[in-house]
Amino acid sequence: MTPIPPTDSLASLAGPSATTANMTDKDLAKLKKAATQLESVFDGYLMEEFDKGLPGTSGGFASQIYSSMFKDAVATKVAESNTGHGLAQQIYNASVKLAHLDKSASTSAGDQPTL
């Protein structure tokens, strides 16, 4: 596993465009897509864990592959439809807030805060 290099701020992880005073619509769309994908992965993992506790769900190899693909598709649709638990929206809101706070702190204090 590759270690994550230390960074001075959260916004530096998102790239130079996230440190501007106003994030562009393209940046916000990319952030929303990433948050939705993360919610989808989380939901898929939850569905896999729920399935482990159900009796009679351990079919053959083909059944397991189909079941995994089905759960991934359902998790993706739930995350994209905004009918889930709202994890993507929370990640999106927190990321936008942190990007803007990081920029205002760096301009007022002269250096970026560390996490």
Kinemage of the C-alpha trace (Angstrom):
@kinemage 1
@onewidth
@group {chain A} dominant
@subgroup {mainchain}
@vectorlist {calphas} color= white
{ca met a 1} P 0.000 0.000 0.000
{ca thr a 2} L 1.398 3.381 -0.988
{ca pro a 3} L 1.483 5.902 1.849
{ca ile a 4} L -0.397 9.141 1.336
{ca pro a 5} L 2.058 12.057 1.195
{ca pro a 6} L 1.537 14.807 3.776
{ca thr a 7} L -0.253 17.882 2.491
{ca asp a 8} L -0.710 21.383 3.800
{ca ser a 9} L -4.437 21.509 3.231
{ca leu a 10} L -7.488 19.617 2.091
{ca ala a 11} L -7.900 21.895 -0.911
{ca ser a 12} L -4.458 20.935 -2.203
{ca leu a 13} L -5.722 17.355 -2.576
{ca ala a 14} L -8.461 18.569 -4.925
{ca gly a 15} L -5.976 20.375 -7.175
{ca pro a 16} L -5.300 23.994 -7.969
{ca ser a 17} L -8.821 24.802 -9.139
{ca ala a 18} L -10.283 24.089 -5.686
{ca thr a 19} L -8.125 26.755 -4.078
{ca thr a 20} L -9.557 29.586 -6.150
{ca ala a 21} L -11.990 32.004 -4.501
{ca asn a 22} L -14.921 30.526 -6.413
{ca met a 23} L -15.031 26.939 -7.580
{ca thr a 24} L -16.211 26.626 -11.168
{ca asp a 25} L -19.315 24.711 -12.188
{ca lys a 26} L -17.052 22.051 -13.691
{ca asp a 27} L -15.219 21.649 -10.359
{ca leu a 28} L -18.497 21.395 -8.470
{ca ala a 29} L -19.808 18.798 -10.935
{ca lys a 30} L -16.647 16.706 -10.524
{ca leu a 31} L -16.941 16.960 -6.762
{ca lys a 32} L -20.607 15.914 -6.863
{ca lys a 33} L -19.751 12.939 -9.099
{ca ala a 34} L -16.952 11.815 -6.767
{ca ala a 35} L -19.217 12.116 -3.706
{ca thr a 36} L -21.942 10.108 -5.459
{ca gln a 37} L -19.444 7.406 -6.438
{ca leu a 38} L -18.220 7.187 -2.854
{ca glu a 39} L -21.785 6.786 -1.586
{ca ser a 40} L -22.345 4.080 -4.203
{ca val a 41} L -19.263 2.127 -3.074
{ca phe a 42} L -20.327 2.460 0.557
{ca asp a 43} L -23.874 1.306 -0.229
{ca gly a 44} L -22.537 -1.652 -2.225
{ca tyr a 45} L -20.360 -2.666 0.699
{ca leu a 46} L -23.336 -2.417 3.063
{ca met a 47} L -25.433 -4.599 0.763
{ca glu a 48} L -22.666 -7.220 0.625
{ca glu a 49} L -22.457 -7.294 4.415
{ca phe a 50} L -26.248 -7.511 4.784
{ca asp a 51} L -26.277 -10.404 2.321
{ca lys a 52} L -23.765 -12.365 4.414
{ca gly a 53} L -26.262 -12.546 7.249
{ca leu a 54} L -29.110 -13.950 5.163
{ca pro a 55} L -29.520 -17.722 5.063
{ca gly a 56} L -29.409 -19.390 1.666
{ca thr a 57} L -27.685 -16.575 -0.230
{ca ser a 58} L -24.451 -18.407 -0.985
{ca gly a 59} L -25.221 -19.823 -4.429
{ca gly a 60} L -22.695 -21.039 -6.954
{ca phe a 61} L -19.980 -18.991 -8.607
{ca ala a 62} L -22.230 -17.590 -11.351
{ca ser a 63} L -24.909 -16.726 -8.799
{ca gln a 64} L -22.364 -14.875 -6.662
{ca ile a 65} L -21.114 -12.889 -9.673
{ca tyr a 66} L -24.664 -11.961 -10.698
{ca ser a 67} L -25.566 -11.034 -7.125
{ca ser a 68} L -22.495 -8.806 -6.817
{ca met a 69} L -23.237 -7.050 -10.117
{ca phe a 70} L -26.891 -6.589 -9.113
{ca lys a 71} L -25.942 -5.062 -5.739
{ca asp a 72} L -23.471 -2.692 -7.420
{ca ala a 73} L -26.132 -1.564 -9.900
{ca val a 74} L -28.707 -0.999 -7.154
{ca ala a 75} L -26.186 0.903 -5.016
{ca thr a 76} L -25.279 3.129 -7.975
{ca lys a 77} L -28.921 3.903 -8.783
{ca val a 78} L -29.738 4.672 -5.141
{ca ala a 79} L -26.753 7.032 -4.851
{ca glu a 80} L -27.558 8.781 -8.156
{ca ser a 81} L -31.260 9.199 -7.374
{ca asn a 82} L -30.658 11.036 -4.079
{ca thr a 83} L -33.127 8.705 -2.354
{ca gly a 84} L -30.504 7.083 -0.171
{ca his a 85} L -29.195 8.196 3.181
{ca gly a 86} L -27.644 11.430 1.904
{ca leu a 87} L -23.983 10.533 2.337
{ca ala a 88} L -23.044 12.006 -1.047
{ca gln a 89} L -24.727 15.317 -0.236
{ca gln a 90} L -22.974 15.496 3.147
{ca ile a 91} L -19.572 14.794 1.570
{ca tyr a 92} L -20.246 17.375 -1.150
{ca asn a 93} L -21.347 20.073 1.305
{ca ala a 94} L -18.425 19.481 3.661
{ca ser a 95} L -15.891 19.476 0.812
{ca val a 96} L -17.167 22.742 -0.653
{ca lys a 97} L -17.198 24.347 2.793
{ca leu a 98} L -13.657 23.160 3.553
{ca ala a 99} L -12.357 24.342 0.187
{ca his a 100} L -13.766 27.827 0.772
{ca leu a 101} L -12.640 27.942 4.413
{ca asp a 102} L -9.176 26.816 3.388
{ca lys a 103} L -8.940 29.621 0.820
{ca ser a 104} L -10.182 32.319 3.208
{ca ala a 105} L -7.800 31.162 5.948
{ca ser a 106} L -4.839 31.186 3.599
{ca thr a 107} L -5.564 34.701 2.355
{ca ser a 108} L -6.212 36.161 5.798
{ca ala a 109} L -3.476 34.404 7.776
{ca gly a 110} L -0.866 34.174 5.048
{ca asp a 111} L -0.490 30.407 5.261
{ca gln a 112} L -2.760 27.403 4.912
{ca pro a 113} L -3.939 25.474 7.970
{ca thr a 114} L -2.852 21.879 8.380
{ca leu a 115} L -5.245 19.051 8.997
